[in-house]
Amino acid sequence: GALINEVSFSKPEWINGKRTITVHWRGSKDRYKIVHLIEYGHVQKGTGKFIKPKAMGGVNRAIRQGQNKYFETLKRELKKL
């Protein structure tokens, strides 16, 4: 939906010796606010209670889970060159 449509990526760059891209959620529906609340949790107004959503850390978890597959694919494609 709108969350996926608002995702964009920076061009690859070197930061501290590591190849890096930056993921942005920008768009007219401001979904980046939802992504931030779900990824990091938030403090509830009034009670001060920390709210930890079930999907908390989902973006980071998805990156970690796909990391090995990414590097396997990268190595395989580089061998073709």
Secondary structure, DSSP 8 states (H G I E B T S, - for coil): -HHHHTEEE---EEETTEEE--EEE-STT-THHHHHHHHH-EE-TTT--EE--TTTTHHHHHHHHHHHHHHHHHHHHHHH-
